[in-house]
C-alpha cells in the first residue's frame, strides 16, 4: 500500500537559515522533529523553493541592478525591471504571455474570480503584477518568469530555481544513506502551468535514486503480446501527487515521503544532463518533429477540405 507522509516544518524556511544548517541537515532535523523514521526505498519529494533557499540561492531584490536595456524592455511591456533582469539571467525567453489581455476575456476572468479566496486581492494582483509574463526554457521545461518565485518568502526577496537540482537531490540521498544506512530516492519539484487546464501541477525538475521513466515500451497489454507506448514519466507522477499533498499556502509541509511505491532504483551521478537525456528529446529532434507535424497537418487538412469531410460534432 502506498502511503503519503507530509513533513511539517517547525517554522518557515527563510534566506538567513543558510547560516545555521545545510539543506541536508535541516531536512534531517525536520524528519526527527516529526518523529519520522526513514525506511528503505522511501521517496522524498521536496519543493524546489526549499532547496534554493537552503542552498543560498535567494536574491534580495534591492541587490538586482537592471541594465538600461532591461529597464526599457520592462517599461515597454509593463514588467518589473528587477524581476525581468533576473529572468534574463535564469533562462532563454521564448515568448511573452499577455496575461492582462487574456484576463479581459469575460469567461476566463469570472472563472478565476469565482475560484478566488479573496476577489479584491486577485483583481489587484492582476491589475498591478501580471500584465505580461515572460516564458523561459529552463531545465528542459517551460516556466513562467523563469521559475522565479516571490511567494512564501519574506518581502524583498525572489527565489530562482535550484542551480543543479539533480546534484542537490543526490547530496540529500547520499547524506541520508550515510546517516541512516537506507537507500532512498529524492524528487525535487516545481509548479508549472498546464496547457488547456485552469490550474497548475507539480513536475520533477531533478531527481536521484529513481529511474525517471518506467520501461514498458512494447510490453504486453491485457489482450495483445505487445503494446506501442507505455513508458510513464514516473518522476512527474510522483511530483504531482506530492505537490497535491504539500499545498502551496500556509501548510508548512514542503517535503512529502512517498512510501510503498515500487520504482526502479537508479545509481545516478547527480547530473541533470544525464537526467535530461532520459526524460526529454534533444532540441534538434523536437524541431524536426514539430516541422513534420505542421507539414503533415497542412496536407491532411487540405485533403480533408477537398474531400468535404468533417470531423467531430
Legacy VTK file of the C-alpha trace (Angstrom):
# vtk DataFile Version 3.0
C-alpha trace
ASCII
DATASET POLYDATA
POINTS 313 float
0.000 0.000 0.000
1.272 3.459 -0.924
1.409 5.999 1.915
1.938 9.760 1.694
3.580 11.247 4.793
3.773 15.065 4.999
6.753 16.518 6.893
5.544 19.616 8.709
8.359 22.101 9.284
8.653 23.743 12.687
8.927 27.191 11.075
9.088 28.733 7.585
12.400 28.486 5.743
13.909 31.946 5.172
17.090 33.089 3.367
19.046 33.550 6.632
18.580 29.857 7.524
21.568 29.035 5.325
23.760 30.372 8.166
22.502 27.742 10.624
22.427 24.495 8.659
22.816 22.894 5.255
19.895 21.626 3.189
20.569 18.030 4.246
20.961 18.897 7.935
17.729 20.925 8.048
15.844 18.138 6.317
17.045 15.517 8.796
16.245 17.857 11.712
12.665 18.253 10.499
12.306 14.494 9.972
13.419 13.858 13.547
11.131 16.554 14.964
8.227 14.888 13.132
9.369 11.537 14.625
9.570 10.038 11.137
11.887 7.067 10.645
13.256 6.687 7.124
12.575 3.304 5.508
14.280 1.540 2.617
13.135 2.813 -0.804
11.188 5.787 0.588
10.839 8.630 -1.920
11.423 12.135 -0.563
9.500 14.696 -2.611
10.894 18.175 -1.951
9.740 21.514 -3.316
12.474 23.342 -5.234
11.984 26.518 -3.199
13.265 24.846 -0.028
16.261 23.546 -1.952
17.033 27.007 -3.348
16.584 28.768 -0.009
18.797 26.332 1.900
21.463 26.439 -0.795
21.642 30.230 -0.565
20.061 30.990 -3.958
17.537 33.578 -2.727
18.107 37.004 -4.262
17.466 40.291 -2.474
15.553 42.483 -4.914
17.482 45.612 -3.888
20.728 43.905 -4.980
19.500 43.480 -8.577
20.710 46.265 -10.842
18.704 46.170 -14.090
20.562 47.187 -17.250
19.153 50.170 -19.168
18.023 47.876 -21.978
16.134 45.730 -19.470
14.557 48.873 -17.994
13.436 49.943 -21.460
12.001 46.499 -22.207
10.273 46.288 -18.823
8.651 49.686 -19.305
7.537 48.754 -22.814
5.843 45.539 -21.590
4.879 46.608 -18.045
7.113 44.041 -16.322
9.021 44.748 -13.121
12.585 45.558 -14.217
14.259 43.734 -11.307
12.314 40.547 -11.969
12.954 40.800 -15.714
16.701 41.214 -15.156
16.659 38.040 -13.083
14.578 36.237 -15.720
17.219 37.023 -18.346
19.885 35.548 -16.061
17.904 32.371 -15.484
16.948 31.185 -18.961
16.169 31.904 -22.578
12.968 33.933 -23.039
10.769 32.082 -25.543
7.729 34.333 -25.503
5.573 36.763 -23.560
2.079 35.810 -22.395
-0.258 38.863 -22.432
-1.973 37.824 -19.207
-3.966 41.015 -18.665
-5.323 40.851 -22.219
-6.214 37.177 -21.704
-7.903 38.003 -18.402
-10.078 40.548 -20.180
-11.977 37.576 -21.581
-15.178 37.542 -19.540
-15.329 33.775 -19.056
-11.674 33.404 -18.001
-11.803 36.383 -15.637
-15.038 35.244 -13.993
-13.640 31.726 -13.594
-10.562 32.998 -11.721
-12.626 35.308 -9.545
-15.104 32.520 -8.788
-12.250 30.304 -7.570
-10.517 33.041 -5.569
-10.359 33.181 -1.767
-10.094 36.964 -1.945
-11.646 38.519 -5.047
-10.349 42.038 -4.378
-6.793 40.761 -3.880
-6.976 38.749 -7.127
-8.224 41.781 -9.043
-5.446 43.938 -7.605
-2.714 41.394 -8.443
-3.963 41.051 -11.997
-4.075 44.835 -12.351
-0.612 45.507 -10.921
1.658 42.493 -11.167
0.710 40.263 -14.047
0.310 42.343 -17.193
2.774 40.371 -19.340
4.513 37.168 -18.274
7.834 36.028 -19.819
8.045 32.305 -20.604
11.512 30.751 -20.425
13.221 27.472 -21.206
14.933 26.097 -18.102
15.861 22.539 -17.108
14.098 21.239 -20.217
10.760 22.788 -19.163
8.817 25.954 -19.967
8.478 28.187 -16.901
6.668 31.465 -16.478
9.012 34.148 -15.122
11.979 31.794 -15.444
10.722 29.746 -12.486
11.432 32.737 -10.217
9.023 32.958 -7.303
8.253 35.559 -4.673
5.601 33.635 -2.737
6.216 32.065 0.680
9.400 34.110 1.154
9.975 37.315 3.140
9.200 40.647 1.476
12.048 41.912 -0.680
13.303 38.516 -1.881
12.904 36.436 -5.033
13.809 32.762 -5.275
15.072 31.265 -8.554
15.118 27.543 -9.280
17.977 25.473 -7.817
21.171 25.744 -9.860
21.538 21.956 -10.172
18.513 20.135 -8.714
19.836 16.670 -9.653
23.054 17.266 -7.726
21.025 18.666 -4.800
18.851 15.524 -4.827
21.915 13.268 -4.852
23.508 15.140 -1.927
20.335 14.593 0.120
20.187 10.916 -0.850
23.862 10.329 -0.015
23.530 12.139 3.331
20.530 10.002 4.331
22.337 6.822 3.262
25.337 7.727 5.429
23.230 8.726 8.429
20.529 6.023 8.395
22.044 3.319 6.148
18.907 3.457 3.977
18.625 3.741 0.224
16.030 6.339 -0.720
15.095 8.327 -3.815
14.726 12.113 -3.951
12.462 14.069 -6.327
12.757 17.874 -6.478
9.586 19.548 -7.731
8.327 22.842 -9.062
4.921 24.061 -10.210
4.063 24.552 -13.872
1.036 25.931 -15.649
-0.669 23.151 -17.613
-1.829 23.863 -21.212
-5.607 23.587 -21.619
-6.074 23.358 -17.838
-7.236 26.022 -15.423
-4.735 25.166 -12.689
-1.115 24.213 -12.145
0.668 20.934 -11.484
3.932 19.957 -9.811
6.539 18.290 -12.029
10.021 16.921 -11.398
12.901 19.326 -12.087
15.580 16.967 -10.798
15.870 13.587 -9.107
18.258 10.997 -7.723
17.909 7.315 -6.910
14.805 6.722 -9.038
14.905 5.959 -12.760
12.853 8.775 -14.337
10.631 6.611 -16.544
9.094 3.144 -16.345
10.394 0.936 -19.157
7.221 -0.667 -20.539
7.629 0.003 -24.266
6.323 -2.945 -26.356
5.305 -4.841 -23.255
2.080 -6.888 -23.171
-1.353 -5.445 -22.503
-4.494 -7.301 -21.429
-5.199 -8.720 -24.902
-2.039 -8.437 -27.007
1.586 -9.534 -26.564
2.979 -6.112 -27.494
1.738 -2.586 -26.907
3.136 0.540 -28.529
3.974 3.061 -25.811
3.554 2.521 -22.101
6.601 4.336 -20.720
5.379 6.536 -17.855
7.285 9.605 -16.649
7.174 8.226 -13.138
9.068 11.125 -11.524
6.425 13.595 -12.764
3.651 11.343 -11.449
5.354 11.242 -8.030
5.908 15.023 -8.143
2.244 15.680 -8.970
0.848 13.650 -6.085
3.484 15.072 -3.734
2.605 18.620 -4.776
-1.098 17.989 -4.213
-0.387 16.923 -0.614
2.176 19.686 0.084
-0.102 22.585 -0.780
1.359 25.994 -1.513
-0.025 28.403 1.060
0.367 28.153 4.836
0.632 24.360 5.224
4.375 24.327 6.105
4.761 20.888 4.501
7.379 21.367 1.765
8.501 17.719 1.975
6.436 14.581 1.440
7.557 10.989 1.918
6.040 8.556 -0.580
6.259 5.097 0.979
5.435 1.735 -0.576
5.650 2.890 -4.211
7.552 0.436 -6.408
10.189 2.007 -8.651
13.416 1.134 -10.430
16.415 2.165 -8.335
18.957 4.324 -10.187
22.534 4.842 -9.057
22.911 8.169 -10.858
25.750 10.696 -10.800
23.646 13.693 -9.771
23.965 15.060 -13.300
20.986 16.919 -14.787
22.325 16.399 -18.313
22.152 12.644 -17.745
18.618 13.049 -16.384
17.572 15.237 -19.333
18.886 12.662 -21.826
16.392 10.154 -20.383
13.433 12.421 -19.744
13.481 14.617 -22.845
14.344 14.509 -26.545
17.155 16.795 -27.788
16.138 20.158 -29.249
17.052 19.198 -32.833
14.665 16.226 -32.626
11.890 18.443 -31.234
12.340 20.989 -34.049
12.324 18.258 -36.692
9.245 16.609 -35.148
7.467 19.983 -34.986
8.253 20.777 -38.627
6.999 17.423 -39.915
3.895 17.629 -37.707
2.961 21.074 -39.087
3.630 19.951 -42.682
1.652 16.746 -42.254
-1.256 18.606 -40.640
-1.444 21.102 -43.515
-1.510 18.254 -46.074
-4.142 16.384 -44.065
-6.385 19.441 -43.702
-6.107 20.219 -47.412
-7.116 16.651 -48.279
-9.951 16.828 -45.755
-11.162 20.101 -47.271
-11.194 18.800 -50.858
-12.946 15.604 -49.787
-15.653 17.614 -47.932
-15.009 15.659 -44.719
-15.959 16.970 -41.295
-14.577 15.651 -38.032
-16.158 15.813 -34.610
-19.634 17.028 -33.823
LINES 1 314
313 0 1 2 3 4 5 6 7 8 9 10 11 12 13 14 15 16 17 18 19 20 21 22 23 24 25 26 27 28 29 30 31 32 33 34 35 36 37 38 39 40 41 42 43 44 45 46 47 48 49 50 51 52 53 54 55 56 57 58 59 60 61 62 63 64 65 66 67 68 69 70 71 72 73 74 75 76 77 78 79 80 81 82 83 84 85 86 87 88 89 90 91 92 93 94 95 96 97 98 99 100 101 102 103 104 105 106 107 108 109 110 111 112 113 114 115 116 117 118 119 120 121 122 123 124 125 126 127 128 129 130 131 132 133 134 135 136 137 138 139 140 141 142 143 144 145 146 147 148 149 150 151 152 153 154 155 156 157 158 159 160 161 162 163 164 165 166 167 168 169 170 171 172 173 174 175 176 177 178 179 180 181 182 183 184 185 186 187 188 189 190 191 192 193 194 195 196 197 198 199 200 201 202 203 204 205 206 207 208 209 210 211 212 213 214 215 216 217 218 219 220 221 222 223 224 225 226 227 228 229 230 231 232 233 234 235 236 237 238 239 240 241 242 243 244 245 246 247 248 249 250 251 252 253 254 255 256 257 258 259 260 261 262 263 264 265 266 267 268 269 270 271 272 273 274 275 276 277 278 279 280 281 282 283 284 285 286 287 288 289 290 291 292 293 294 295 296 297 298 299 300 301 302 303 304 305 306 307 308 309 310 311 312
